[in-house]
Amino acid sequence: MESTRIRSRASRATARDLATRELGPRMLDGCCLEAERADRVGYCLQGLRNALPDHLHPHLTAVIDQLQATSHLLRDLADKSQVHLSQVPVVIDYLNVILPCLCRTLRDIMGYYDDKNLSKERRWRTMYHRMSNELPGTTLPARFVMYNQFLGLLNFMLTRDPNFDVNAMEALRIRILQLRDARKIDPPSPIRTDLVRRDTALDFWQQETVGIPSSRDRTVLVNSDKDSHWAEAIFTQPLPSRREFRKRGKSEAFGPLDRLGHVSPFPDDVKILVKRTFENDRVSLIVFLRQHDQMPFILVRTRTSSGEPWFSIRAVAQLSIERESSSVLHLSYWSTIERRKKAWASLAFLTWEELVLFYCTFVCLKAFVVERPHNIDQREVIIRREKRLFQAQINDDGYDHALVVVEDYKTKGRRLHVISRGGPSARCPIWTAFVPPDPPEDWVLHKAPHRVWLRDLQVYSFSDKYRPHHSRKGRSGAFEIQFANSTAATRFKQLFNPIPEPSVEDPSEDFDDDHFSPSED
């Protein structure tokens, strides 16, 4: 009996491997192909909108916005599939349901758009009303909402996200099949049942998510310290300010690169920490964690002029980071064959804040994620093209840290940068916070000889051990910084509120430092 079970498991694993190798690349290529088509259709509809009167814009704008979301979701699915390559068989049957239907919808739109026998207004009205009547109760914008909800749930299924709703997935699948039938699209071509079937995909989902609590407990699960990672929160917070670079560089992936579906598969226990896209999704980057050994990796994807995706994956420990120009971060690796550093990727950021956050995230992952010291070049922990304005020792959540205030040469943005003072992670970031462009006079409050409060400070923490809420004080939640000596606290205050030169009658001349009275909140 036991040998039968072993053979069953082995055959199931073999089927998944075959599906990954044989069907995966074909289906994922379909995702990229339809993403390119959605981009082209959206571009054409934007031109159509520009030629139409304003009262016809709302529904057309809704379709254009949903098309952009469709393109993004399709590429997101293809990108993440390279990290979760072993999960690709789970989604193949569902892609086989949606991709032909989506393709027909996009082709139908272009058919109406290219009809030169009608005026542009008539083309749009005919397109909208005829396509909205193909599936009762589903307007043309609502059709793309349905597609995007389905693709979003596919994304959750691929990544084994606890927010996946199998009932919603099934309801949308049935609705799309009804649309296929209404448009006289043949039923989904049968997938080789020895590779993957829809019912076994759902069984596999249930097996892989054993132990996931009910929906009312999922929020607790997602937010628990055990399952969360500090890097996941870095780019989910809205930026308090956006200092854009005037001169923008170009993002590139240099490789060596592999075709879609041909990268080496990873174990199932991977967690995606960060995903960023550059230059209208021409280049994308995923930072993920192999959880059994806490090893971080980066996947970079680029697209050729024809939309063909190419990928490369490297461990963070193998890479070095450097600010190449004002807006570009350069990632390189050591080639053992050529015995020299080689370019791996260049990432051009729109804002200084995003560049800083990614740089600090990379350095901290390289230093902290694996529980052993890394041989990090100390020059790597310093972001180039920043000027140090202030430095002092502080007591931060029970630890002795160093607070540095730096100013960017290009954007003139200032930020607080707290670093570790000793140990193998010396000089690595603990947290950073951006100073408002024009801080009000009461932004810094001198509460006591060694303590200052900062109003409305958004802290980005690069450690699961550091707890920023421990430093929140007062009803307004001001952030407290405790300096090692009072002189440093005074200098910090003066950095943001310079004291004017006293006049002859200035009463501040009579101020006595020995009788310090903290200001009131």
C-alpha positions as CSV (number, residue, x, y, z in Angstrom):
1,M,0.0,0.0,0.0
2,E,2.8,2.4,0.9
3,S,4.7,1.7,-2.3
4,T,1.5,2.6,-4.2
5,R,1.3,5.9,-2.5
6,I,5.0,6.6,-3.3
7,R,4.4,5.8,-6.9
8,S,1.4,8.0,-7.0
9,R,3.3,10.9,-5.5
10,A,6.2,10.4,-7.9
11,S,4.0,10.3,-10.9
12,R,2.2,13.5,-9.8
13,A,5.6,15.2,-9.3
14,T,6.7,14.0,-12.7
15,A,3.5,15.3,-14.3
16,R,4.1,18.7,-12.7
17,D,7.7,18.7,-14.1
18,L,6.5,17.9,-17.6
19,A,3.8,20.5,-17.4
20,T,6.4,23.1,-16.3
21,R,8.7,22.2,-19.2
22,E,6.2,21.6,-22.0
23,L,3.1,23.7,-21.3
24,G,4.4,26.4,-19.1
25,P,6.6,28.4,-21.6
26,R,3.8,28.2,-24.2
27,M,1.1,29.5,-21.9
28,L,3.4,32.2,-20.3
29,D,4.4,33.4,-23.8
30,G,0.7,33.8,-24.4
31,C,0.5,36.1,-21.3
32,C,3.3,38.3,-22.7
33,L,1.7,38.3,-26.2
34,E,-1.7,39.4,-25.0
35,A,0.0,42.0,-22.7
36,E,1.6,43.5,-25.8
37,R,-1.7,43.4,-27.7
38,A,-3.5,45.1,-24.7
39,D,-0.9,47.9,-24.8
40,R,-1.4,48.4,-28.5
41,V,-5.2,48.4,-28.2
42,G,-5.0,50.9,-25.3
43,Y,-2.7,53.2,-27.3
44,C,-5.2,53.1,-30.2
45,L,-8.2,53.9,-27.9
46,Q,-6.3,56.8,-26.4
47,G,-6.0,58.3,-29.9
48,L,-9.7,57.6,-30.5
49,R,-10.6,59.4,-27.2
50,N,-8.6,62.5,-28.3
51,A,-10.8,62.7,-31.4
52,L,-14.1,62.4,-29.5
53,P,-16.2,65.0,-27.6
54,D,-15.8,65.1,-23.9
55,H,-19.2,63.6,-23.1
56,L,-18.0,60.3,-24.7
57,H,-14.8,60.1,-22.6
58,P,-15.9,58.5,-19.3
59,H,-16.7,54.9,-20.6
60,L,-13.8,55.0,-23.1
61,T,-11.4,56.1,-20.3
62,A,-12.7,53.3,-18.1
63,V,-11.8,50.8,-20.9
64,I,-8.3,52.3,-21.4
65,D,-7.6,52.2,-17.6
66,Q,-8.7,48.5,-17.4
67,L,-6.6,47.7,-20.5
68,Q,-3.5,49.1,-18.7
69,A,-4.4,47.0,-15.6
70,T,-4.8,43.9,-17.9
71,S,-1.4,44.4,-19.4
72,H,0.2,44.8,-16.0
73,L,-1.5,41.8,-14.5
74,L,-0.4,39.5,-17.4
75,R,3.2,40.6,-17.2
76,D,3.1,40.3,-13.4
77,L,1.8,36.8,-13.7
78,A,4.6,35.9,-16.2
79,D,7.3,37.5,-14.0
80,K,6.2,35.8,-10.8
81,S,5.9,32.5,-12.5
82,Q,9.7,32.5,-12.9
83,V,10.0,32.6,-9.2
84,H,7.2,30.1,-8.6
85,L,8.1,27.9,-11.6
86,S,7.0,24.8,-9.8
87,Q,3.5,26.3,-9.4
88,V,3.0,26.9,-13.1
89,P,1.0,23.7,-13.7
90,V,-1.6,24.9,-11.2
91,V,-2.5,27.9,-13.4
92,I,-2.2,26.4,-16.9
93,D,-5.7,25.3,-17.2
94,Y,-7.1,28.6,-16.1
95,L,-4.9,30.5,-18.6
96,N,-6.3,28.2,-21.2
97,V,-9.7,29.6,-20.3
98,I,-9.0,33.3,-20.3
99,L,-6.3,33.9,-22.9
100,P,-8.3,32.9,-26.0
101,C,-11.3,34.9,-24.8
102,L,-9.2,38.0,-24.0
103,C,-7.5,37.7,-27.4
104,R,-10.8,37.7,-29.2
105,T,-12.0,40.7,-27.2
106,L,-8.9,42.7,-28.1
107,R,-9.2,41.6,-31.8
108,D,-12.9,42.6,-31.9
109,I,-12.0,46.1,-30.5
110,M,-9.4,46.6,-33.2
111,G,-11.9,45.4,-35.8
112,Y,-14.3,48.2,-34.8
113,Y,-11.4,50.7,-34.5
114,D,-10.1,50.0,-38.0
115,D,-13.6,50.3,-39.7
116,K,-12.9,53.3,-41.9
117,N,-16.5,53.2,-43.3
118,L,-17.7,54.7,-40.0
119,S,-16.9,58.0,-38.3
120,K,-14.8,57.8,-35.2
121,E,-17.7,58.6,-32.9
122,R,-19.8,55.9,-34.7
123,R,-17.0,53.4,-34.3
124,W,-16.9,53.9,-30.6
125,R,-20.7,53.8,-30.1
126,T,-21.0,50.6,-32.2
127,M,-18.1,49.0,-30.5
128,Y,-19.4,49.8,-27.0
129,H,-23.0,48.8,-27.5
130,R,-22.5,45.6,-29.5
131,M,-19.8,44.3,-27.3
132,S,-21.8,45.2,-24.1
133,N,-24.7,43.2,-25.4
134,E,-22.7,40.0,-26.0
135,L,-22.9,38.9,-22.4
136,P,-26.1,40.2,-20.6
137,G,-25.3,42.4,-17.7
138,T,-21.6,42.9,-18.7
139,T,-20.7,46.2,-20.3
140,L,-17.4,46.5,-22.1
141,P,-15.6,48.1,-19.2
142,A,-17.1,45.5,-16.9
143,R,-15.8,42.8,-19.1
144,F,-12.2,43.9,-18.5
145,V,-13.0,44.2,-14.8
146,M,-14.0,40.5,-14.9
147,Y,-10.8,39.6,-16.8
148,N,-8.6,41.5,-14.3
149,Q,-10.3,40.0,-11.3
150,F,-9.7,36.6,-12.8
151,L,-6.0,37.4,-13.4
152,G,-5.6,38.8,-9.9
153,L,-6.9,35.6,-8.4
154,L,-4.6,33.6,-10.7
155,N,-1.8,35.6,-9.3
156,F,-2.9,34.7,-5.7
157,M,-3.1,31.0,-6.7
158,L,0.4,31.1,-8.2
159,T,1.9,32.6,-5.2
160,R,-0.2,30.7,-2.7
161,D,-1.5,33.9,-1.2
162,P,-4.0,33.4,1.6
163,N,-6.3,36.0,0.0
164,F,-7.1,33.5,-2.8
165,D,-10.8,32.8,-3.0
166,V,-11.6,29.5,-4.8
167,N,-15.3,30.3,-5.0
168,A,-14.8,33.6,-6.6
169,M,-12.4,32.0,-9.0
170,E,-14.9,29.4,-10.1
171,A,-17.6,32.0,-10.5
172,L,-15.5,34.1,-12.8
173,R,-14.3,31.0,-14.7
174,I,-17.9,30.1,-15.5
175,R,-18.7,33.6,-16.5
176,I,-15.8,33.7,-18.9
177,L,-16.9,30.4,-20.4
178,Q,-20.4,31.9,-20.9
179,L,-18.8,34.8,-22.8
180,R,-16.7,32.3,-24.9
181,D,-19.9,30.5,-25.8
182,A,-21.7,33.8,-26.7
183,R,-18.8,34.7,-29.0
184,K,-18.8,31.2,-30.6
185,I,-15.3,30.5,-29.2
186,D,-14.6,26.8,-29.0
187,P,-14.4,25.3,-25.5
188,P,-10.9,25.3,-24.0
189,S,-8.8,22.8,-25.9
190,P,-8.2,19.8,-23.7
191,I,-5.0,20.0,-21.7
192,R,-3.0,16.7,-21.6
193,T,-4.6,15.1,-18.6
194,D,-1.4,13.3,-17.8
195,L,0.1,16.7,-17.1
196,V,-2.5,18.8,-15.4
197,R,-6.2,19.1,-14.9
198,R,-8.3,21.9,-13.3
199,D,-9.7,19.7,-10.6
200,T,-6.3,18.4,-9.6
201,A,-5.1,22.0,-9.6
202,L,-7.7,22.8,-6.9
203,D,-6.7,19.7,-5.0
204,F,-3.1,20.8,-5.2
205,W,-4.0,24.3,-3.9
206,Q,-5.7,22.7,-0.9
207,Q,-2.7,20.5,-0.2
208,E,-0.2,23.3,-0.5
209,T,-2.2,25.6,1.9
210,V,-2.9,23.1,4.7
211,G,-2.9,25.0,7.9
212,I,-4.2,28.3,6.5
213,P,-6.9,29.6,8.8
214,S,-10.3,30.8,7.9
215,S,-10.9,34.1,6.1
216,R,-11.7,35.9,9.4
217,D,-8.2,34.9,10.7
218,R,-6.3,35.7,7.5
219,T,-5.6,39.3,8.5
220,V,-3.9,38.0,11.6
221,L,-1.9,35.6,9.6
222,V,-0.7,38.1,7.0
223,N,0.3,40.6,9.6
224,S,1.9,38.3,12.0
225,D,5.6,38.7,12.8
226,K,6.2,35.1,11.8
227,D,5.0,35.4,8.2
228,S,5.9,39.0,7.5
229,H,9.2,40.5,6.5
230,W,10.3,44.1,6.8
231,A,11.2,44.4,3.1
232,E,7.6,43.7,2.1
233,A,6.5,47.0,3.7
234,I,9.1,49.3,2.3
235,F,7.4,50.1,-1.0
236,T,3.8,49.7,0.2
237,Q,3.9,53.0,2.2
238,P,3.1,56.1,0.3
239,L,6.0,58.4,-0.1
240,P,5.8,61.5,2.1
241,S,7.5,63.5,-0.7
242,R,8.5,63.0,-4.3
243,R,11.7,64.7,-5.5
244,E,11.9,63.7,-9.2
245,F,15.1,63.6,-11.1
246,R,15.3,66.1,-13.9
247,K,17.6,63.9,-16.0
248,R,16.6,60.3,-16.1
249,G,18.8,57.4,-17.0
250,K,17.9,54.2,-18.7
251,S,17.2,50.8,-17.2
252,E,18.8,47.7,-18.7
253,A,19.3,44.0,-17.9
254,F,22.6,42.7,-19.2
255,G,22.3,39.1,-18.1
256,P,23.3,36.5,-19.0
257,L,19.6,36.1,-19.8
258,D,17.3,33.1,-20.3
259,R,14.0,32.7,-22.1
260,L,10.7,32.7,-20.3
261,G,10.2,29.4,-18.5
262,H,13.8,28.2,-18.9
263,V,15.3,29.6,-15.7
264,S,16.3,27.0,-13.0
265,P,13.2,26.3,-10.8
266,F,13.2,27.2,-7.1
267,P,11.7,25.3,-4.2
268,D,8.1,26.0,-3.3
269,D,9.1,27.9,-0.1
270,V,9.8,31.3,-1.7
271,K,8.5,34.6,-0.6
272,I,8.3,37.7,-2.9
273,L,9.5,40.7,-1.0
274,V,9.7,43.5,-3.5
275,K,8.5,44.0,-7.1
276,R,9.4,47.1,-9.1
277,T,8.9,48.0,-12.7
278,F,10.8,50.5,-14.8
279,E,10.2,52.4,-18.0
280,N,6.6,51.4,-18.5
281,D,7.3,47.8,-17.5
282,R,10.0,47.4,-20.1
283,V,12.3,46.2,-17.2
284,S,11.0,44.6,-14.0
285,L,12.7,43.4,-10.9
286,I,11.6,40.9,-8.2
287,V,13.4,40.5,-4.8
288,F,12.5,37.2,-3.2
289,L,13.5,35.0,-0.3
290,R,14.3,31.3,-0.3
291,Q,12.8,30.7,3.2
292,H,14.4,27.5,4.2
293,D,17.8,29.2,4.4
294,Q,16.7,32.9,4.3
295,M,18.8,33.5,1.2
296,P,17.6,36.6,-0.9
297,F,17.6,36.5,-4.7
298,I,16.9,39.1,-7.4
299,L,15.1,38.3,-10.7
300,V,15.3,40.9,-13.5
301,R,13.3,40.8,-16.6
302,T,13.6,42.8,-19.8
303,R,11.6,43.0,-23.0
304,T,12.9,43.1,-26.5
305,S,11.4,45.6,-29.0
306,S,9.0,42.9,-30.1
307,G,7.9,42.3,-26.5
308,E,9.8,39.0,-26.0
309,P,10.7,38.6,-22.3
310,W,14.2,37.5,-21.1
311,F,15.1,36.8,-17.5
312,S,18.1,36.5,-15.2
313,I,18.3,35.4,-11.5
314,R,21.2,36.0,-9.0
315,A,21.7,35.7,-5.3
316,V,21.9,39.1,-3.6
317,A,25.2,38.0,-2.0
318,Q,26.7,37.7,-5.5
319,L,25.8,41.2,-6.4
320,S,27.3,44.7,-5.7
321,I,25.4,47.9,-5.8
322,E,26.6,51.4,-6.7
323,R,24.9,54.7,-7.6
324,E,26.1,55.1,-11.1
325,S,24.5,58.5,-11.8
326,S,22.0,60.8,-10.1
327,S,19.0,58.5,-10.9
328,V,20.6,55.1,-11.7
329,L,21.6,52.2,-9.5
330,H,24.1,49.8,-11.0
331,L,24.2,46.1,-10.0
332,S,27.2,44.1,-10.9
333,Y,28.7,40.6,-10.2
334,W,32.1,39.0,-10.2
335,S,32.8,36.8,-13.3
336,T,34.9,33.9,-12.2
337,I,35.7,33.1,-15.9
338,E,36.8,36.6,-16.9
339,R,38.0,37.4,-13.4
340,R,36.5,40.9,-13.4
341,K,33.3,42.7,-12.4
342,K,30.5,42.6,-15.0
343,A,27.3,44.6,-15.3
344,W,24.2,42.7,-14.4
345,A,21.5,45.4,-14.4
346,S,21.0,49.2,-14.3
347,L,17.9,50.6,-12.6
348,A,16.7,54.1,-13.4
349,F,14.5,55.6,-10.7
350,L,12.0,58.4,-11.1
351,T,12.4,59.8,-7.6
352,W,15.3,60.2,-5.2
353,E,13.2,58.6,-2.4
354,E,12.6,55.4,-4.3
355,L,16.3,55.1,-5.2
356,V,17.3,55.5,-1.5
357,L,14.8,52.9,-0.3
358,F,15.9,50.3,-2.9
359,Y,19.6,51.0,-2.1
360,C,19.1,50.6,1.6
361,T,16.9,47.5,1.1
362,F,19.5,45.8,-1.0
363,V,22.3,46.6,1.5
364,C,20.3,45.3,4.5
365,L,19.2,42.1,2.8
366,K,22.8,41.4,1.9
367,A,23.9,42.1,5.5
368,F,21.1,40.9,7.7
369,V,18.9,38.2,6.0
370,V,21.4,35.4,6.4
371,E,22.4,34.9,10.0
372,R,26.1,35.2,9.4
373,P,28.3,38.2,8.6
374,H,28.7,39.1,4.9
375,N,31.9,40.4,3.4
376,I,30.4,43.7,2.4
377,D,32.6,46.4,1.0
378,Q,32.2,49.3,3.4
379,R,32.1,51.7,0.4
380,E,28.9,49.8,-0.6
381,V,26.9,50.9,2.4
382,I,27.4,54.6,1.5
383,I,25.1,56.1,-1.2
384,R,27.3,58.2,-3.5
385,R,26.4,61.8,-4.3
386,E,25.0,62.6,-0.8
387,K,26.6,65.2,1.6
388,R,26.7,64.6,5.3
389,L,25.3,67.5,7.3
390,F,25.2,66.1,10.8
391,Q,26.1,63.0,12.8
392,A,25.6,62.1,16.4
393,Q,25.2,59.1,18.7
394,I,21.6,58.2,19.8
395,N,19.8,55.7,22.0
396,D,17.4,54.1,19.6
397,D,14.9,51.6,20.9
398,G,17.4,50.4,23.5
399,Y,20.3,50.3,21.1
400,D,23.3,52.6,20.5
401,H,23.0,53.8,17.0
402,A,24.4,56.7,14.9
403,L,22.1,59.3,13.4
404,V,23.3,60.9,10.2
405,V,21.5,63.7,8.3
406,V,22.5,63.7,4.6
407,E,21.6,65.9,1.7
408,D,21.4,64.7,-1.9
409,Y,23.6,66.8,-4.3
410,K,21.1,66.6,-7.2
411,T,17.6,67.0,-5.7
412,K,18.7,68.8,-2.5
413,G,16.5,66.4,-0.5
414,R,17.4,65.7,3.1
415,R,16.9,62.6,5.1
416,L,17.6,61.1,8.5
417,H,19.7,57.9,8.3
418,V,20.2,55.7,11.3
419,I,23.0,53.1,11.1
420,S,24.5,50.4,13.3
421,R,27.6,51.5,15.2
422,G,29.4,48.1,15.5
423,G,29.5,44.4,14.8
424,P,29.5,42.6,11.5
425,S,26.6,44.9,10.3
426,A,28.4,48.1,11.2
427,R,27.2,51.1,9.2
428,C,24.3,49.2,7.7
429,P,21.0,51.1,7.7
430,I,18.5,50.6,10.6
431,W,16.0,53.1,9.4
432,T,15.6,56.2,7.2
433,A,13.1,59.0,7.0
434,F,12.7,61.8,4.6
435,V,12.7,65.4,5.7
436,P,9.7,67.4,4.3
437,P,10.8,69.8,1.5
438,D,9.8,72.9,3.6
439,P,9.5,71.7,7.3
440,P,7.4,74.1,9.5
441,E,9.1,75.8,12.4
442,D,7.5,73.4,14.9
443,W,8.6,70.3,13.0
444,V,11.4,69.8,15.5
445,L,10.4,70.2,19.2
446,H,13.2,70.3,21.8
447,K,11.5,68.4,24.7
448,A,14.4,68.0,27.0
449,P,18.2,68.4,27.0
450,H,18.8,65.1,25.3
451,R,15.4,64.6,23.5
452,V,13.7,66.1,20.5
453,W,10.4,65.3,18.9
454,L,9.7,65.2,15.2
455,R,6.2,65.8,13.9
456,D,4.8,63.6,11.1
457,L,7.9,61.6,10.5
458,Q,7.4,58.5,8.3
459,V,10.1,55.9,9.3
460,Y,11.2,53.2,6.9
461,S,12.6,50.3,9.0
462,F,15.1,47.9,7.5
463,S,15.0,45.4,10.4
464,D,12.3,43.1,11.9
465,K,13.9,43.7,15.3
466,Y,13.5,47.5,15.3
467,R,10.2,48.8,16.5
468,P,9.5,52.4,15.4
469,H,6.3,52.6,17.4
470,H,8.3,52.5,20.6
471,S,9.6,56.0,19.8
472,R,6.1,57.5,19.2
473,K,5.1,60.0,21.8
474,G,2.2,62.2,22.7
475,R,-1.3,62.3,21.2
476,S,0.0,63.3,17.8
477,G,2.4,60.4,17.6
478,A,5.5,62.5,17.3
479,F,8.8,60.6,16.8
480,E,11.3,60.9,19.7
481,I,15.0,60.9,19.2
482,Q,17.2,60.6,22.3
483,F,20.7,61.9,21.9
484,A,23.7,60.7,23.9
485,N,24.5,64.3,24.8
486,S,22.6,67.6,24.9
487,T,24.9,69.5,22.6
488,A,24.1,67.1,19.8
489,A,20.3,67.6,20.4
490,T,20.8,71.4,20.2
491,R,22.8,71.2,17.0
492,F,20.2,68.9,15.5
493,K,17.5,71.4,16.3
494,Q,19.5,74.3,14.9
495,L,20.0,72.3,11.7
496,F,16.3,72.7,10.9
497,N,15.6,75.9,12.8
498,P,18.7,78.1,12.6
499,I,19.0,80.7,15.3
500,P,19.3,84.2,13.9
501,E,22.1,86.5,15.0
502,P,20.9,88.1,18.2
503,S,20.3,91.9,18.2
504,V,21.4,94.2,21.0
505,E,17.9,94.0,22.6
506,D,17.5,90.3,21.9
507,P,16.3,88.6,25.2
508,S,17.8,85.3,24.1
509,E,21.2,86.6,25.4
510,D,19.9,86.1,28.9
511,F,19.1,82.4,28.2
512,D,20.8,80.0,30.7
513,D,21.6,76.5,29.5
514,D,21.7,75.3,33.1
515,H,18.0,76.1,33.6
516,F,16.8,74.2,30.6
517,S,13.0,74.0,30.4
518,P,11.5,71.6,27.9
519,S,9.0,73.0,25.5
520,E,5.3,72.0,25.8
521,D,3.7,69.7,23.3
